[in-house]
Amino acid sequence: MLVTSTPLSADPFRLLVESVTDFGMFMLDPAGNVSSWNPGAGKILGYQSEEIVGRSVSCFHTPRDTAAGKPWRGLQIALEEGRLEEEGLWLRNGGLPFWAVVTINALHDPLGIHIGFAVVCRDSTERKF
């Protein structure tokens, strides 16, 4: 029997990440710029991949939090401790605020070199209010 595969079926992990829509999952490069984006992130944060890849994580934070350095402080904590979990106000595309639960994990290659961050976020607005 001949079995054919599609690119998605050839990579079960990719299929998992792309099928999850209740959680936004994306990666940041070491400087804090978005480098990958799943459909769940698009659903929650309102950006298409083409709009957000290359932009700073600060676009998800209020101007006040950005001015106070919160986005970069969070990345620094994740880098130092391996991960950061926080709950707070984030912004969707267009500036609409929502309550987010966010986990940021520092990523390292097999040699221990920091290569970026994995971010998982969930909209918890309904539970909060």
LINRAPE-V368928 format. One record per backbone hydrogen bond with DSSP energy under -1.0 kcal/mol. NH is the residue of the N-H (numbers start at 1). CO is the residue of the C=O. If there is no record, write none. Layout:
BEGIN
nh=NH co=CO
nh=NH co=CO
END
This chain:
BEGIN
nh=10 co=6
nh=11 co=8
nh=15 co=11
nh=16 co=12
nh=17 co=13
nh=18 co=14
nh=19 co=15
nh=20 co=16
nh=24 co=121
nh=26 co=119
nh=27 co=36
nh=28 co=117
nh=29 co=33
nh=32 co=29
nh=34 co=55
nh=35 co=27
nh=36 co=27
nh=38 co=25
nh=42 co=38
nh=43 co=39
nh=44 co=40
nh=45 co=41
nh=46 co=42
nh=51 co=48
nh=52 co=48
nh=53 co=49
nh=54 co=34
nh=55 co=52
nh=57 co=32
nh=59 co=56
nh=60 co=57
nh=61 co=58
nh=66 co=62
nh=67 co=63
nh=68 co=64
nh=69 co=66
nh=70 co=65
nh=73 co=69
nh=74 co=70
nh=75 co=71
nh=76 co=72
nh=77 co=73
nh=78 co=74
nh=79 co=75
nh=80 co=76
nh=81 co=77
nh=82 co=78
nh=84 co=104
nh=86 co=102
nh=88 co=100
nh=90 co=98
nh=91 co=60
nh=92 co=96
nh=93 co=45
nh=95 co=92
nh=98 co=90
nh=100 co=88
nh=101 co=122
nh=102 co=86
nh=103 co=120
nh=104 co=84
nh=105 co=118
nh=106 co=82
nh=107 co=116
nh=109 co=113
nh=112 co=109
nh=115 co=107
nh=116 co=107
nh=117 co=28
nh=118 co=105
nh=119 co=26
nh=120 co=103
nh=121 co=24
nh=122 co=101
nh=124 co=99
nh=128 co=124
nh=129 co=125
END
